[in-house]
Amino acid sequence: MGSFLAKGIALLTGLGPLVAPLFGSKSGAVIGTVTQDLTAIGTVVVNAEAVLGAGTGPAKLAAAAPLVANIVKTSELVSGHKIANEALFIQGCTDLTNAVAEILNSLDGGAVQSTGQPIPTVPAPTTAPVPAALKS
């Protein structure tokens, strides 16, 4: 699942130079904010998939949509605005959650390319010697 998210982020950051002219001098901040919000939403979707495992799609959507709604409420898109129609807002967030899940499910996890450094493996734990005073 993480590889799907990584692919989506790589795709989004690859689009940055294409949409930057649309936002003028604030393009870096806007793209960074959008990337953070989409990454957070993607993480919620991936976590719902991981937690519910073989659960049904509707159960995963029901678990993830309220969390996505919280992300949207704090995003630049909604920040500073009053939500006048809560039901429509929740439906939009549910649709967004479903759309992100569909996007992530459409990606080929085996074809993920990254320009970052691989995460180093965690070394195996070592056993420290037991102090003589604690030996029985």
BAGUBA-46292 format. One record per residue: residue number from 1; residue in three letters; x, y, z of N, C-alpha, C in turn. Coordinates in Angstrom, 3 decimals. Layout:
! residues N
NUM / ALA / X / Y / Z / X / Y / Z / X / Y / Z .
...
This chain:
! residues 136
1 / MET / 0.815 / -1.192 / 0.000 / 0.000 / 0.000 / 0.000 / 0.862 / 1.262 / 0.000 .
2 / GLY / 1.948 / 1.235 / 0.748 / 2.821 / 2.401 / 0.793 / 3.399 / 2.726 / -0.573 .
3 / SER / 3.638 / 1.673 / -1.357 / 4.192 / 1.910 / -2.686 / 3.183 / 2.630 / -3.577 .
4 / PHE / 1.899 / 2.339 / -3.384 / 0.872 / 3.051 / -4.148 / 0.889 / 4.526 / -3.788 .
5 / LEU / 1.005 / 4.809 / -2.497 / 1.042 / 6.195 / -2.040 / 2.279 / 6.899 / -2.587 .
6 / ALA / 3.402 / 6.215 / -2.556 / 4.637 / 6.801 / -3.083 / 4.496 / 7.116 / -4.568 .
7 / LYS / 3.854 / 6.240 / -5.301 / 3.652 / 6.468 / -6.739 / 2.762 / 7.695 / -6.957 .
8 / GLY / 1.703 / 7.799 / -6.154 / 0.807 / 8.949 / -6.278 / 1.505 / 10.253 / -5.975 .
9 / ILE / 2.355 / 10.247 / -4.953 / 3.106 / 11.451 / -4.589 / 4.096 / 11.805 / -5.697 .
10 / ALA / 4.744 / 10.792 / -6.244 / 5.694 / 11.044 / -7.340 / 4.964 / 11.644 / -8.539 .
11 / LEU / 3.777 / 11.144 / -8.827 / 2.995 / 11.684 / -9.928 / 2.626 / 13.132 / -9.656 .
12 / LEU / 2.184 / 13.408 / -8.427 / 1.790 / 14.769 / -8.074 / 2.962 / 15.730 / -8.167 .
13 / THR / 4.104 / 15.342 / -7.612 / 5.251 / 16.239 / -7.656 / 5.762 / 16.403 / -9.076 .
14 / GLY / 5.545 / 15.414 / -9.913 / 5.912 / 15.537 / -11.320 / 5.040 / 16.535 / -12.056 .
15 / LEU / 3.829 / 16.737 / -11.566 / 2.925 / 17.702 / -12.188 / 3.191 / 19.118 / -11.712 .
16 / GLY / 3.968 / 19.275 / -10.667 / 4.261 / 20.592 / -10.110 / 4.702 / 21.610 / -11.137 .
17 / PRO / 5.700 / 21.301 / -11.962 / 6.142 / 22.282 / -12.957 / 5.063 / 22.644 / -13.980 .
18 / LEU / 4.116 / 21.746 / -14.207 / 3.065 / 22.029 / -15.179 / 2.018 / 22.983 / -14.628 .
19 / VAL / 1.715 / 22.874 / -13.304 / 0.671 / 23.726 / -12.732 / 1.236 / 24.983 / -12.087 .
20 / ALA / 2.533 / 25.054 / -11.897 / 3.144 / 26.217 / -11.248 / 2.777 / 27.536 / -11.921 .
21 / PRO / 2.780 / 27.627 / -13.251 / 2.419 / 28.915 / -13.869 / 0.997 / 29.376 / -13.547 .
22 / LEU / 0.132 / 28.451 / -13.191 / -1.252 / 28.810 / -12.870 / -1.364 / 29.549 / -11.538 .
23 / PHE / -0.376 / 29.365 / -10.660 / -0.441 / 29.952 / -9.329 / 0.544 / 31.093 / -9.120 .
24 / GLY / 1.312 / 31.436 / -10.113 / 2.222 / 32.569 / -10.027 / 3.291 / 32.386 / -8.972 .
25 / SER / 3.601 / 33.479 / -8.256 / 4.711 / 33.465 / -7.300 / 4.439 / 32.585 / -6.087 .
26 / LYS / 3.192 / 32.255 / -5.829 / 2.854 / 31.414 / -4.675 / 2.826 / 29.933 / -5.034 .
27 / SER / 3.272 / 29.578 / -6.223 / 3.131 / 28.206 / -6.692 / 3.808 / 27.197 / -5.779 .
28 / GLY / 4.989 / 27.512 / -5.267 / 5.687 / 26.563 / -4.400 / 4.906 / 26.264 / -3.142 .
29 / ALA / 4.360 / 27.290 / -2.517 / 3.584 / 27.103 / -1.291 / 2.293 / 26.357 / -1.567 .
30 / VAL / 1.626 / 26.710 / -2.661 / 0.359 / 26.048 / -2.999 / 0.597 / 24.578 / -3.309 .
31 / ILE / 1.596 / 24.292 / -4.116 / 1.885 / 22.905 / -4.478 / 2.304 / 22.115 / -3.242 .
32 / GLY / 3.096 / 22.725 / -2.374 / 3.495 / 22.047 / -1.146 / 2.312 / 21.728 / -0.259 .
33 / THR / 1.394 / 22.676 / -0.127 / 0.204 / 22.469 / 0.693 / -0.688 / 21.391 / 0.100 .
34 / VAL / -0.899 / 21.452 / -1.200 / -1.736 / 20.445 / -1.858 / -1.096 / 19.073 / -1.731 .
35 / THR / 0.213 / 19.002 / -1.907 / 0.913 / 17.732 / -1.769 / 0.744 / 17.183 / -0.361 .
36 / GLN / 0.878 / 18.029 / 0.651 / 0.700 / 17.583 / 2.038 / -0.709 / 17.074 / 2.273 .
37 / ASP / -1.705 / 17.807 / 1.798 / -3.093 / 17.394 / 2.002 / -3.400 / 16.091 / 1.273 .
38 / LEU / -2.968 / 15.980 / 0.023 / -3.218 / 14.740 / -0.717 / -2.453 / 13.569 / -0.109 .
39 / THR / -1.260 / 13.820 / 0.364 / -0.490 / 12.765 / 1.017 / -1.191 / 12.314 / 2.289 .
40 / ALA / -1.697 / 13.264 / 3.063 / -2.422 / 12.919 / 4.291 / -3.676 / 12.111 / 3.970 .
41 / ILE / -4.406 / 12.509 / 2.943 / -5.608 / 11.769 / 2.552 / -5.226 / 10.377 / 2.065 .
42 / GLY / -4.185 / 10.288 / 1.252 / -3.717 / 8.984 / 0.789 / -3.294 / 8.090 / 1.936 .
43 / THR / -2.656 / 8.674 / 2.940 / -2.234 / 7.902 / 4.107 / -3.442 / 7.366 / 4.861 .
44 / VAL / -4.485 / 8.173 / 5.004 / -5.711 / 7.715 / 5.667 / -6.317 / 6.537 / 4.907 .
45 / VAL / -6.379 / 6.648 / 3.595 / -6.945 / 5.574 / 2.782 / -6.111 / 4.303 / 2.914 .
46 / VAL / -4.798 / 4.434 / 2.830 / -3.915 / 3.273 / 2.962 / -4.061 / 2.650 / 4.346 .
47 / ASN / -4.144 / 3.476 / 5.394 / -4.298 / 2.948 / 6.753 / -5.632 / 2.232 / 6.923 .
48 / ALA / -6.698 / 2.758 / 6.331 / -8.003 / 2.079 / 6.402 / -7.916 / 0.717 / 5.726 .
49 / GLU / -7.222 / 0.671 / 4.600 / -7.017 / -0.601 / 3.906 / -6.255 / -1.582 / 4.794 .
50 / ALA / -5.212 / -1.081 / 5.459 / -4.375 / -1.944 / 6.282 / -5.118 / -2.418 / 7.531 .
51 / VAL / -5.856 / -1.527 / 8.179 / -6.536 / -1.874 / 9.425 / -7.691 / -2.836 / 9.169 .
52 / LEU / -8.465 / -2.569 / 8.134 / -9.634 / -3.406 / 7.885 / -9.315 / -4.620 / 7.025 .
53 / GLY / -8.130 / -4.658 / 6.456 / -7.692 / -5.825 / 5.687 / -8.692 / -6.247 / 4.636 .
54 / ALA / -9.289 / -7.390 / 4.852 / -10.211 / -7.954 / 3.869 / -11.614 / -7.371 / 4.008 .
55 / GLY / -11.753 / -6.296 / 4.773 / -13.058 / -5.659 / 4.935 / -13.619 / -5.187 / 3.604 .
56 / THR / -14.892 / -4.951 / 3.601 / -15.537 / -4.520 / 2.365 / -15.184 / -3.073 / 2.055 .
57 / GLY / -15.344 / -2.711 / 0.810 / -15.081 / -1.339 / 0.383 / -15.904 / -0.318 / 1.162 .
58 / PRO / -17.213 / -0.548 / 1.314 / -18.024 / 0.426 / 2.074 / -17.566 / 0.604 / 3.523 .
59 / ALA / -17.108 / -0.466 / 4.163 / -16.622 / -0.352 / 5.551 / -15.348 / 0.481 / 5.601 .
60 / LYS / -14.461 / 0.276 / 4.629 / -13.226 / 1.049 / 4.570 / -13.529 / 2.523 / 4.289 .
61 / LEU / -14.473 / 2.762 / 3.389 / -14.869 / 4.131 / 3.059 / -15.485 / 4.812 / 4.278 .
62 / ALA / -16.328 / 4.091 / 5.007 / -16.960 / 4.660 / 6.201 / -15.932 / 4.969 / 7.280 .
63 / ALA / -14.882 / 4.174 / 7.358 / -13.835 / 4.412 / 8.359 / -12.944 / 5.588 / 7.965 .
64 / ALA / -12.657 / 5.721 / 6.689 / -11.711 / 6.739 / 6.237 / -12.344 / 8.111 / 6.007 .
65 / ALA / -13.581 / 8.161 / 5.566 / -14.212 / 9.432 / 5.172 / -14.227 / 10.483 / 6.288 .
66 / PRO / -14.561 / 10.145 / 7.545 / -14.532 / 11.181 / 8.593 / -13.127 / 11.745 / 8.833 .
67 / LEU / -12.114 / 10.908 / 8.682 / -10.734 / 11.370 / 8.854 / -10.341 / 12.294 / 7.707 .
68 / VAL / -10.779 / 11.951 / 6.510 / -10.520 / 12.811 / 5.362 / -11.254 / 14.139 / 5.529 .
69 / ALA / -12.468 / 14.099 / 6.064 / -13.224 / 15.335 / 6.305 / -12.451 / 16.255 / 7.246 .
70 / ASN / -11.798 / 15.692 / 8.258 / -10.989 / 16.511 / 9.168 / -9.805 / 17.142 / 8.447 .
71 / ILE / -9.189 / 16.413 / 7.538 / -8.072 / 16.962 / 6.760 / -8.566 / 18.109 / 5.887 .
72 / VAL / -9.697 / 17.900 / 5.233 / -10.251 / 18.925 / 4.349 / -10.634 / 20.171 / 5.149 .
73 / LYS / -11.183 / 19.979 / 6.342 / -11.579 / 21.123 / 7.174 / -10.393 / 22.007 / 7.531 .
74 / THR / -9.222 / 21.414 / 7.671 / -8.030 / 22.194 / 8.028 / -7.203 / 22.586 / 6.811 .
75 / SER / -7.648 / 22.219 / 5.624 / -6.889 / 22.526 / 4.412 / -7.097 / 23.977 / 3.999 .
76 / GLU / -6.235 / 24.446 / 3.118 / -6.352 / 25.794 / 2.571 / -7.657 / 25.964 / 1.806 .
77 / LEU / -8.180 / 24.880 / 1.278 / -9.415 / 24.930 / 0.512 / -10.589 / 25.420 / 1.359 .
78 / VAL / -10.652 / 24.997 / 2.610 / -11.803 / 25.272 / 3.461 / -11.469 / 26.233 / 4.602 .
79 / SER / -10.225 / 26.318 / 4.960 / -9.815 / 27.156 / 6.091 / -10.355 / 28.576 / 5.957 .
80 / GLY / -10.965 / 29.067 / 7.028 / -11.504 / 30.421 / 7.030 / -12.913 / 30.525 / 6.487 .
81 / HIS / -13.470 / 29.420 / 6.028 / -14.838 / 29.410 / 5.515 / -15.763 / 28.702 / 6.505 .
82 / LYS / -17.027 / 29.065 / 6.488 / -18.043 / 28.383 / 7.274 / -18.737 / 27.381 / 6.367 .
83 / ILE / -18.886 / 26.165 / 6.836 / -19.580 / 25.137 / 6.058 / -21.077 / 25.366 / 6.239 .
84 / ALA / -21.752 / 25.719 / 5.154 / -23.179 / 26.044 / 5.215 / -24.051 / 24.798 / 5.071 .
85 / ASN / -23.553 / 23.790 / 4.358 / -24.330 / 22.570 / 4.130 / -23.472 / 21.379 / 4.543 .
86 / GLU / -23.603 / 20.976 / 5.796 / -22.773 / 19.901 / 6.356 / -22.963 / 18.587 / 5.596 .
87 / ALA / -24.199 / 18.261 / 5.227 / -24.457 / 17.008 / 4.510 / -23.737 / 16.992 / 3.161 .
88 / LEU / -23.773 / 18.101 / 2.448 / -23.082 / 18.186 / 1.165 / -21.567 / 18.119 / 1.353 .
89 / PHE / -21.075 / 18.751 / 2.417 / -19.646 / 18.701 / 2.722 / -19.207 / 17.258 / 2.989 .
90 / ILE / -19.968 / 16.540 / 3.823 / -19.637 / 15.141 / 4.142 / -19.691 / 14.290 / 2.877 .
91 / GLN / -20.689 / 14.509 / 2.035 / -20.772 / 13.751 / 0.786 / -19.566 / 14.032 / -0.104 .
92 / GLY / -19.160 / 15.299 / -0.187 / -17.978 / 15.641 / -0.975 / -16.719 / 14.983 / -0.437 .
93 / CYS / -16.574 / 14.966 / 0.883 / -15.400 / 14.319 / 1.492 / -15.433 / 12.814 / 1.281 .
94 / THR / -16.623 / 12.230 / 1.313 / -16.759 / 10.794 / 1.038 / -16.397 / 10.507 / -0.414 .
95 / ASP / -16.859 / 11.365 / -1.315 / -16.503 / 11.202 / -2.731 / -14.993 / 11.345 / -2.935 .
96 / LEU / -14.381 / 12.315 / -2.250 / -12.935 / 12.514 / -2.345 / -12.182 / 11.289 / -1.837 .
97 / THR / -12.639 / 10.746 / -0.716 / -12.009 / 9.551 / -0.156 / -12.087 / 8.403 / -1.147 .
98 / ASN / -13.249 / 8.214 / -1.730 / -13.438 / 7.150 / -2.715 / -12.559 / 7.380 / -3.941 .
99 / ALA / -12.465 / 8.628 / -4.390 / -11.636 / 8.938 / -5.559 / -10.163 / 8.636 / -5.289 .
100 / VAL / -9.672 / 9.015 / -4.115 / -8.268 / 8.739 / -3.782 / -8.035 / 7.235 / -3.714 .
101 / ALA / -8.978 / 6.492 / -3.133 / -8.846 / 5.028 / -3.082 / -8.797 / 4.442 / -4.490 .
102 / GLU / -9.643 / 4.939 / -5.378 / -9.633 / 4.454 / -6.763 / -8.320 / 4.788 / -7.460 .
103 / ILE / -7.809 / 5.984 / -7.222 / -6.529 / 6.369 / -7.829 / -5.417 / 5.453 / -7.339 .
104 / LEU / -5.360 / 5.236 / -6.028 / -4.312 / 4.380 / -5.473 / -4.453 / 2.944 / -5.968 .
105 / ASN / -5.690 / 2.461 / -6.088 / -5.912 / 1.094 / -6.578 / -5.576 / 0.950 / -8.055 .
106 / SER / -5.558 / 2.046 / -8.793 / -5.258 / 1.978 / -10.223 / -3.765 / 1.900 / -10.515 .
107 / LEU / -2.938 / 2.165 / -9.516 / -1.492 / 2.235 / -9.735 / -0.848 / 0.857 / -9.706 .
108 / ASP / 0.217 / 0.718 / -10.468 / 1.005 / -0.513 / -10.500 / 2.107 / -0.376 / -9.462 .
109 / GLY / 1.947 / -1.062 / -8.341 / 2.919 / -0.981 / -7.249 / 4.298 / -1.482 / -7.628 .
110 / GLY / 4.385 / -2.351 / -8.639 / 5.675 / -2.890 / -9.038 / 6.493 / -1.942 / -9.885 .
111 / ALA / 5.876 / -0.872 / -10.363 / 6.568 / 0.048 / -11.256 / 6.901 / 1.372 / -10.581 .
112 / VAL / 6.944 / 1.380 / -9.257 / 7.215 / 2.613 / -8.528 / 8.669 / 3.011 / -8.732 .
113 / GLN / 8.859 / 4.280 / -9.103 / 10.203 / 4.818 / -9.251 / 10.342 / 5.962 / -8.270 .
114 / SER / 11.470 / 6.037 / -7.631 / 11.685 / 7.081 / -6.643 / 13.056 / 7.692 / -6.853 .
115 / THR / 13.149 / 8.985 / -6.571 / 14.443 / 9.638 / -6.662 / 15.069 / 9.770 / -5.283 .
116 / GLY / 14.326 / 9.379 / -4.249 / 14.828 / 9.490 / -2.881 / 15.765 / 8.349 / -2.537 .
117 / GLN / 16.293 / 8.419 / -1.346 / 17.185 / 7.377 / -0.848 / 16.364 / 6.272 / -0.191 .
118 / PRO / 16.772 / 5.022 / -0.341 / 16.032 / 3.946 / 0.319 / 16.167 / 4.071 / 1.839 .
119 / ILE / 15.152 / 3.637 / 2.514 / 15.174 / 3.657 / 3.975 / 16.076 / 2.522 / 4.440 .
120 / PRO / 17.053 / 2.824 / 5.297 / 17.948 / 1.758 / 5.749 / 17.188 / 0.754 / 6.605 .
121 / THR / 17.642 / -0.482 / 6.543 / 17.007 / -1.511 / 7.358 / 17.389 / -1.307 / 8.811 .
122 / VAL / 16.486 / -1.699 / 9.670 / 16.733 / -1.583 / 11.101 / 17.611 / -2.750 / 11.516 .
123 / PRO / 18.723 / -2.476 / 12.219 / 19.592 / -3.587 / 12.624 / 18.888 / -4.475 / 13.642 .
124 / ALA / 19.278 / -5.725 / 13.635 / 18.704 / -6.679 / 14.582 / 19.079 / -6.276 / 15.996 .
125 / PRO / 18.153 / -6.484 / 16.926 / 18.475 / -6.113 / 18.308 / 19.613 / -6.979 / 18.850 .
126 / THR / 20.412 / -6.379 / 19.676 / 21.498 / -7.131 / 20.308 / 21.150 / -7.355 / 21.767 .
127 / THR / 21.658 / -8.426 / 22.288 / 21.405 / -8.746 / 23.685 / 22.563 / -8.221 / 24.509 .
128 / ALA / 22.228 / -7.341 / 25.420 / 23.276 / -6.798 / 26.301 / 23.594 / -7.821 / 27.385 .
129 / PRO / 24.825 / -7.856 / 27.819 / 25.169 / -8.814 / 28.883 / 24.437 / -8.428 / 30.181 .
130 / VAL / 24.048 / -9.440 / 30.923 / 23.346 / -9.232 / 32.178 / 24.399 / -8.890 / 33.261 .
131 / PRO / 24.201 / -7.778 / 33.959 / 25.153 / -7.436 / 35.023 / 25.189 / -8.520 / 36.098 .
132 / ALA / 26.354 / -8.720 / 36.646 / 26.552 / -9.780 / 37.638 / 25.597 / -9.634 / 38.822 .
133 / ALA / 25.310 / -8.420 / 39.230 / 24.421 / -8.199 / 40.391 / 23.009 / -8.665 / 40.123 .
134 / LEU / 22.619 / -8.749 / 38.844 / 21.254 / -9.167 / 38.512 / 21.140 / -10.650 / 38.204 .
135 / LYS / 22.268 / -11.336 / 38.088 / 22.233 / -12.774 / 37.786 / 21.769 / -13.514 / 39.013 .
136 / SER / 20.964 / -14.526 / 38.782 / 20.475 / -15.287 / 39.947 / 21.274 / -16.540 / 40.190 .
